[in-house]
């Protein structure tokens, strides 16, 4: 079921963090304000972004089968982590 409020999304994000022991900062869009990130960046259904210090560092562009080039993702993450 799709989370329809910011509070719903906070609950789902907390569950994700606990389930996967996720320790990186996470941003959530705000449905009550019209989902501004969704409107600006069109992430749904299978795109994700990596931001560092408020700057967009990576935009994942899925293939037609909605899969990703994980080699490219790993290279970006390694570069960002080593530069931090």
Residue frames relative to the residue before (quaternion, step in Angstrom):
aa qw qx qy qz dx dy dz
X 1.0000 0.0000 0.0000 0.0000 0.00 0.00 0.00
X 0.4622 -0.6929 0.4925 0.2525 3.56 -0.93 0.94
X 0.4247 -0.6727 0.5451 0.2646 3.56 -0.95 0.90
X 0.1815 -0.8401 0.5075 0.0605 3.57 -0.65 1.09
X 0.7415 0.2712 -0.2119 0.5759 3.58 1.24 0.04
X 0.6455 -0.5002 0.3887 0.4265 3.55 -1.24 0.31
X 0.6319 0.5355 -0.3395 0.4457 3.59 0.96 -0.80
X 0.6260 0.5240 -0.3302 0.4739 3.62 1.00 -0.80
X 0.6773 0.4948 -0.2915 0.4600 3.57 0.93 -0.90
X 0.6114 0.5372 -0.3491 0.4644 3.59 1.07 -0.67
X 0.6401 0.5162 -0.3210 0.4699 3.58 0.96 -0.86
X 0.6812 0.4814 -0.2923 0.4677 3.60 0.86 -0.94
X 0.6422 0.5117 -0.3252 0.4691 3.60 0.99 -0.78
X 0.6364 0.5182 -0.3271 0.4686 3.59 0.97 -0.81
X 0.6383 0.5178 -0.3232 0.4691 3.60 0.99 -0.82
X 0.6395 0.5221 -0.3193 0.4653 3.58 0.98 -0.85
X 0.6567 0.5207 -0.3072 0.4508 3.58 0.87 -0.99
X 0.6896 0.4727 -0.2777 0.4733 3.58 0.90 -0.92
X 0.6757 0.5129 -0.2992 0.4369 3.59 0.87 -0.94
X 0.8056 0.2798 -0.1184 0.5087 3.57 0.87 -0.97
X 0.3863 -0.7428 0.4613 0.2937 3.58 1.31 0.16
X 0.1831 0.8134 -0.5129 0.2046 3.53 1.04 0.97
X 0.1124 -0.8474 0.5183 0.0265 3.59 -0.65 1.06
X 0.5547 0.6057 -0.4068 0.3998 3.59 1.20 0.05
X 0.5983 -0.5483 0.4243 0.4017 3.58 -1.17 0.44
X 0.1346 -0.7822 0.6065 0.0460 3.53 -1.11 0.75
X 0.2118 -0.7638 0.5970 0.1238 3.57 -1.03 0.78
X 0.1672 -0.7778 0.6005 0.0806 3.54 -1.09 0.76
X 0.4293 -0.6749 0.5345 0.2730 3.54 -1.04 0.77
X 0.3790 -0.7395 0.5227 0.1906 3.57 -1.20 0.52
X 0.3109 -0.7855 0.5032 0.1821 3.61 -0.19 1.24
X 0.6409 0.5528 -0.3247 0.4222 3.58 1.01 -0.79
X 0.7167 0.3777 -0.2407 0.5345 3.57 1.25 -0.34
X 0.6468 -0.5660 0.3050 0.4103 3.57 1.22 0.48
X 0.4777 -0.6955 0.4275 0.3246 3.61 1.21 0.45
X 0.0485 -0.8581 0.5106 0.0247 3.62 0.63 1.08
X 0.6358 0.5127 -0.3477 0.4604 3.64 0.99 -0.70
X 0.6219 0.5422 -0.3285 0.4598 3.57 0.99 -0.84
X 0.6930 0.4753 -0.2802 0.4640 3.58 0.88 -0.90
X 0.7027 0.4762 -0.2743 0.4518 3.59 0.98 -0.78
X 0.8369 0.2442 -0.0776 0.4836 3.61 0.92 -0.90
X 0.2987 -0.8083 0.4690 0.1937 3.63 1.29 -0.05
X 0.1524 0.8398 -0.5107 0.1033 3.63 0.73 0.98
X 0.6292 0.5762 -0.3449 0.3915 3.60 1.07 -0.58
X 0.6373 -0.1993 -0.7429 -0.0478 1.67 -1.87 1.61
X 0.8307 0.2917 -0.1126 0.4606 3.63 1.01 -0.51
X 0.5277 0.6051 -0.4451 0.3965 3.60 1.00 0.56
X 0.0288 -0.7855 0.6171 0.0364 3.56 -1.09 0.64
X 0.3047 -0.7618 0.5599 0.1152 3.51 -1.28 0.50
X 0.1847 -0.7339 0.6365 0.1490 3.54 -1.25 0.49
X 0.0549 -0.7862 0.6154 -0.0115 3.52 -0.76 1.14
X 0.0460 -0.7726 0.6329 0.0214 3.53 -1.14 0.69
X 0.8405 -0.0256 -0.0373 0.5399 3.55 -0.76 1.09
X 0.7105 -0.4822 0.2484 0.4483 3.55 1.00 0.90
X 0.6390 0.5005 -0.3259 0.4847 3.60 1.27 0.15
X 0.4441 -0.6808 0.5183 0.2660 3.55 -0.91 0.97
X 0.1496 -0.8221 0.5481 0.0355 3.56 -0.55 1.22
X 0.8129 0.0306 0.0395 0.5802 3.58 1.09 -0.66
X 0.0837 -0.7514 0.6528 0.0478 3.53 -1.06 0.85
X 0.2887 -0.7671 0.5512 0.1562 3.56 -0.56 1.18
X 0.1057 -0.7837 0.6111 0.0335 3.54 -0.78 1.06
X 0.2881 -0.7896 0.5135 0.1724 3.57 -0.32 1.21
X 0.5157 -0.5888 0.5169 0.3467 3.51 -1.29 0.46
X 0.7321 -0.4136 0.2962 0.4530 3.58 -1.27 0.03
X 0.6914 0.4541 -0.2780 0.4883 3.60 1.14 -0.54
X 0.5021 -0.6874 0.3817 0.3601 3.59 1.35 0.29
X 0.4988 0.6069 -0.4491 0.4257 3.58 1.14 0.59
X 0.3535 -0.7487 0.5318 0.1782 3.57 -1.28 0.38
X 0.4805 -0.5961 0.5505 0.3327 3.50 -1.34 0.34
X 0.2215 -0.8259 0.5064 0.1113 3.58 -0.07 1.28
X 0.5461 0.5903 -0.4040 0.4361 3.59 1.18 -0.40
X 0.6591 0.4991 -0.2998 0.4760 3.56 0.91 -0.93
X 0.6457 0.5196 -0.3176 0.4607 3.59 0.93 -0.88
X 0.6587 0.5112 -0.3088 0.4576 3.58 0.89 -0.92
X 0.6458 0.5244 -0.3214 0.4525 3.60 0.95 -0.87
X 0.6573 0.5008 -0.3105 0.4698 3.58 0.95 -0.86
X 0.6678 0.4990 -0.3066 0.4593 3.59 0.87 -0.91
X 0.6514 0.5105 -0.3168 0.4633 3.59 0.92 -0.85
X 0.6459 0.5145 -0.3207 0.4640 3.59 0.98 -0.84
X 0.6891 0.4822 -0.2884 0.4576 3.59 0.87 -0.93
X 0.6601 0.5044 -0.3123 0.4609 3.58 0.97 -0.81
X 0.6828 0.4834 -0.2987 0.4592 3.58 0.92 -0.84
X 0.6711 0.4914 -0.2946 0.4705 3.60 1.13 -0.57
X 0.5861 0.6143 -0.3619 0.3849 3.61 1.22 -0.43
